[in-house]
């Protein structure tokens, strides 16, 4: 391992922990990461990176599941109140909270991209003595929001890596592109950045996640596998109200249409080609016991072991929703609220990283492959880079957890922060010079 990188990261340890705890204290869910993104922009500019953000890196029409305008405006104001640069936040109006930083060494070499997600969960953090963030004073200050998945750690690792790479810039070749992504939760944000072209020039693409069933610190999975492709659909049935006792035939029952859809959605055939899933997670309908329900809303998700299998379920789900609406003579609106692709990591890159990881002190257990639980919209980045001839993979960094992901008592072993920076720094250095 490069001794300069090792020494620099050791010096960064306390700063990494402080950054992670700052992000943890001010969690911001999808598309409202105004303070987080503004802090990232400010630090990257201080380090001398070429930084782009806002509408330059987000394609608005591809944003999914965006909060209402008044909610976004409230979150912008809160971000400034909590220390964000007002001018930076203004350029992120509308929820365009993505950030891309480029380090161009001026020497021939590959373009290496790394993705770090920043958003928090819609979850109230535990306020009990057994929860370390609470007892040590860095628990969430934002009601109803919590970093319960480790994205605060990812953002801190990304900024730590940026500082370390700048310090060894003279030893690097090619271009390094750091992508800070909003709205991973609900798989809503990656597509808007990918379609904006932010990784179209990338030769090697890396994504990371802490935990995900892998522990302790020192365990590294160089190729996460088993991504489930998914579609998140918001469905509204629009009927006609009427007096349920006096004139029921004058109404068009949106609740019945939704109920018809629910039963048939869960009856969609499984597929011989691989695992498929469907779930109706919410159904809200009606306005009163003696009124024919004029409106019903559902939240649906489909999943498949591959993009094609998910498409099979999604297409049938949409057909069922529309047929149920037609049966009960109501209107329907179907909106995409999130999406992720299936995906397979690039085997040559996995093997390269595994070899590099074995040289990094602290990386004690190196696995070439390991399971990813669920879906991840990083697959959009991976798919775009691979389709353009590049290679991509997804690394899992082991850490002990106080509780599982998306749990109110979630917390990590913060030693994963310096180890993550050290490993990624060595990977970037060796990939950038591999062809020399």
CORMODA-V832637 format. One record per run of one state. SS is the DSSP state (~ for helix, > for strand, _ for the rest). FROM is the first residue (numbers start at 1). TO is the last residue. If there is no record, write none. Layout:
<<SS:FROM:TO> <SS:FROM:TO>>
This chain:
<<_:1:2> <~:3:25> <_:26:33> <~:34:47> <_:48:49> <>:50:53> <~:54:56> <_:57:59> <~:60:62> <_:63:68> <~:69:81> <_:82:85> <~:86:90> <_:91:98> <>:99:104> <_:105:110> <>:111:117> <_:118:120> <>:121:121> <_:122:131> <~:132:135> <_:136:145> <>:146:146> <_:147:150> <~:151:167> <_:168:168> <~:169:171> <_:172:174> <>:175:181> <_:182:189> <~:190:194> <_:195:203> <>:204:210> <_:211:218> <>:219:221> <_:222:223> <>:224:225> <_:226:228> <>:229:238> <_:239:239> <>:240:240> <_:241:242> <>:243:243> <_:244:247> <~:248:250> <_:251:251> <>:252:252> <_:253:253> <~:254:265> <_:266:270> <>:271:271> <_:272:273> <>:274:274> <_:275:275> <>:276:285> <_:286:290> <>:291:291> <_:292:294> <>:295:304> <_:305:306> <~:307:327> <_:328:330> <>:331:340> <_:341:346> <~:347:357> <_:358:364> <>:365:367> <_:368:369> <>:370:371> <_:372:377> <~:378:387> <_:388:390> <>:391:397> <_:398:400> <>:401:401> <_:402:411> <>:412:412> <_:413:414> <~:415:433> <_:434:436>>
